Amino acid sequence: MLLFAALLALAAPPAAFLREEETPLLHFRYGWPAAAEAVPSLRAGLRREMAAARRWAIARATEGRRNARRMRLDYVQQDYDQVWEAAGATPQLLSLVSGTFALSGGAHGDMSVSALLWDLAADRAVDARALLGPALAGMTGHFCAELDRQRAENRGALVRPDPTDPFSRCPPLAEQVIAPADDDGNGRFETLRVLLPPYVAGPYVEGDYAVDIPVAPEDLARVPDRYQPIFEVAGQR
C-alpha cells in the first residue's frame, strides 16, 4: 500500500504553490500556479524571488517595529502579498502575471504589478516587449482608447488630454508591464494584457488598470515568424 501511494504521488500533476505565514510582525503570502510549479527551473527562480521578497518584508517590518517602539507607538502588523497567476499557456510559452501589495503602516499600501513570460522550449524567461516590439506600435491606438474608456468610467467624465496632467496622457505602451493572454483557453494568445499600477495612468484612489488589447490581423502580421503560430486574431479559432 505504501508503494502504491508513493507511485500515485509521483504520477499526480503538481499543484499550485502557496506559502502563507502569520506572525505579530508580518503577514506574508506568496504563491504561483500549478503550471509554473511543473517547470523545475521556473519553480526554482520563483522560490528565489519569494525568499528575497520575504527577507525584504521582514527587514522592513523589523525596522517599522523598532521605530514604533522608539516613538512609544503601538506597532501595526505589516503585510506582503504576491500571488502569480497564469494569463495563458501555449506549447511554447507560459505567461504569468502578479499584483503585489505591501502594507507598512502608512496611509495606504504600496501596489505594483509584474509579468513573466517563460519559453518552455528554451527553458528561460523572454521579454514580451522585445518579442512583440514590431507589433506594439500598431497596438498603441487601441491601448490608449481603451485606457481612456476605463479612466472615464472611473472618473465619471471624459478624459481630455492635458500636457500638464500626467493622469490624462496615454503612457507609452512599450514601457508598460505587458503579458500575452489566452482568455479562451485554446492554447494560443489572442489578447495583449497591459498592467498599470497606481500613479502610472491615474491617482492611487483609482487603483491599478488592466487594459486588454485584442490581437488584430495587422498585429499578428508583425509578430516574429517563430512566434506567429502561438498567436491568433481575437475572435477567430
C-alpha positions in Angstrom: 0.0 0.0 0.0 2.8 2.4 0.8 4.5 1.7 -2.6 1.1 2.2 -4.3 0.6 5.6 -2.5 4.1 6.7 -3.5 3.5 5.8 -7.1 0.3 7.8 -7.1 2.1 10.8 -5.6 4.7 10.6 -8.4 2.0 10.3 -11.0 -0.1 13.2 -9.7 0.3 16.5 -11.5 1.9 19.3 -9.4 -0.5 21.5 -7.5 -0.3 25.3 -7.2 2.1 26.5 -4.6 1.2 28.9 -1.8 3.2 30.0 1.3 1.4 31.9 3.9 2.8 33.0 7.3 1.1 34.9 10.1 3.1 36.4 12.9 2.6 39.6 15.0 5.4 41.1 12.9 4.3 40.3 9.4 1.6 38.6 7.3 3.4 37.1 4.3 1.8 35.4 1.4 3.4 34.3 -1.9 2.3 31.8 -4.5 2.2 30.6 -8.1 0.0 28.3 -10.2 0.5 24.6 -10.9 1.7 25.4 -14.5 4.7 27.2 -13.0 5.3 24.6 -10.3 5.6 21.9 -13.1 8.7 23.7 -14.6 11.7 22.9 -12.4 13.9 25.9 -13.4 10.9 28.3 -13.3 9.9 27.0 -9.9 13.5 27.4 -8.6 13.5 31.0 -9.8 10.2 31.8 -8.2 11.4 30.3 -4.9 14.5 32.6 -5.0 12.3 35.6 -5.7 10.0 34.5 -2.8 12.9 34.2 -0.4 14.2 37.6 -1.4 10.8 39.2 -1.0 10.4 37.6 2.4 13.8 38.9 3.6 12.9 42.4 2.4 9.5 42.3 4.0 10.9 41.0 7.4 13.7 43.6 7.3 11.2 46.4 6.6 8.7 45.2 9.3 11.5 44.9 11.9 12.6 48.4 11.2 9.0 49.6 11.4 8.5 47.9 14.8 11.8 49.4 16.1 10.6 52.9 15.1 7.2 52.3 16.7 8.9 51.3 20.0 11.2 54.3 19.8 8.3 56.7 19.4 6.2 54.8 22.0 3.6 53.8 19.5 1.6 50.6 19.0 3.1 48.5 16.3 0.7 47.6 13.4 1.4 44.3 11.7 2.8 44.7 8.2 1.7 42.8 5.1 3.3 41.4 2.0 1.1 39.7 -0.6 2.1 38.5 -4.1 0.5 35.6 -6.0 1.3 34.8 -9.6 -1.5 33.7 -11.9 -1.4 32.2 -15.4 -2.6 34.6 -18.0 -2.3 31.8 -20.6 -0.2 29.0 -21.9 0.8 27.6 -25.3 3.0 24.6 -26.0 5.9 27.0 -26.2 5.2 29.9 -23.8 3.7 30.3 -20.3 2.5 33.8 -19.4 2.3 34.8 -15.7 1.1 38.0 -14.1 1.0 39.1 -10.5 0.0 42.0 -8.3 1.9 42.9 -5.2 0.5 44.6 -2.1 2.8 45.7 0.7 1.5 47.5 3.7 3.9 49.1 6.1 1.6 51.2 8.3 1.4 54.3 6.2 -1.7 55.9 4.8 -2.1 53.2 2.2 -0.2 50.2 0.9 2.2 50.0 -2.0 0.9 48.3 -5.1 2.9 47.0 -8.0 2.4 44.7 -11.0 4.6 42.2 -12.7 4.6 39.8 -15.7 6.8 36.9 -16.6 6.9 35.1 -19.9 8.6 31.7 -19.9 9.8 30.0 -23.0 9.3 26.3 -22.2 11.5 25.1 -25.1 14.4 27.3 -24.3 13.8 27.0 -20.5 14.3 30.7 -19.8 12.4 33.9 -19.4 11.8 36.0 -22.5 11.0 39.7 -22.8 7.4 40.1 -24.0 8.1 43.7 -25.1 11.1 42.5 -27.2 9.1 39.6 -28.6 6.2 41.9 -29.6 8.2 45.0 -30.4 7.2 45.4 -34.0 3.5 44.9 -33.1 3.3 47.3 -30.2 3.4 50.4 -32.3 0.3 49.3 -34.2 -1.5 48.5 -31.0 -0.9 51.8 -29.3 -4.1 53.4 -30.6 -6.3 50.6 -29.3 -4.4 50.7 -25.9 -4.9 54.5 -25.4 -8.6 54.3 -26.4 -9.4 51.5 -24.0 -7.4 53.1 -21.2 -9.3 56.4 -21.7 -12.6 54.5 -21.7 -11.7 52.9 -18.3 -10.5 56.2 -16.9 -13.7 57.9 -17.9 -15.7 55.2 -16.3 -13.8 55.6 -13.1 -14.0 59.4 -13.1 -17.5 59.8 -14.5 -16.2 62.2 -17.2 -14.4 62.1 -20.5 -10.6 62.2 -20.4 -9.3 65.4 -22.0 -5.6 65.4 -22.8 -3.7 68.0 -20.8 0.1 68.2 -21.2 0.3 69.4 -17.6 -1.6 66.5 -16.2 0.2 63.1 -16.3 -3.1 61.3 -15.5 -4.7 62.4 -18.7 -1.9 61.4 -21.0 -1.5 58.0 -22.5 1.7 56.4 -21.1 4.0 54.8 -23.7 2.8 51.2 -24.4 6.3 49.9 -24.9 7.3 50.9 -21.3 4.5 49.2 -19.5 4.2 45.7 -18.0 2.6 43.5 -20.6 1.6 39.9 -20.8 0.1 37.8 -23.7 -3.1 36.3 -22.6 -5.2 33.3 -23.7 -8.7 34.1 -22.5 -10.5 31.3 -24.4 -8.1 28.6 -23.2 -7.4 27.2 -26.7 -3.6 27.3 -26.4 -3.0 30.5 -28.4 -2.7 34.1 -27.3 -5.4 36.4 -28.7 -5.0 39.3 -26.2 -2.3 41.6 -25.0 -2.8 42.5 -21.3 -1.3 45.7 -20.2 -0.9 46.2 -16.4 -0.6 49.7 -15.0 -0.1 50.2 -11.2 -1.3 53.3 -9.4 0.2 56.6 -10.4 1.0 55.5 -14.0 -2.4 56.2 -15.5 -4.2 57.7 -12.6 -4.0 58.6 -8.9 -3.8 56.0 -6.2 -7.6 56.2 -5.4 -8.3 54.8 -8.9 -6.2 51.7 -8.2 -4.4 49.7 -10.9 -5.6 49.4 -14.5 -5.6 46.2 -16.7 -6.1 47.1 -20.3 -6.8 44.2 -22.7 -5.9 44.7 -26.4 -7.4 42.2 -28.8 -4.9 41.0 -31.4 -5.9 42.3 -34.9 -4.8 40.8 -38.2 -2.3 43.6 -38.8 -0.8 43.0 -35.3 -0.4 39.3 -36.0 1.4 40.0 -39.2 4.1 42.0 -37.2 4.8 39.1 -34.7 8.1 37.4 -35.5 7.7 34.3 -37.6 8.8 31.8 -34.9 6.1 33.0 -32.6 3.2 33.6 -35.0 1.8 30.1 -34.6 1.1 30.7 -30.9 -0.9 33.9 -31.5 -4.2 34.3 -33.2 -6.6 37.1 -34.2 -9.1 37.7 -31.5 -12.5 36.2 -32.2 -11.1 33.6 -34.6 -10.4 29.9 -34.0 
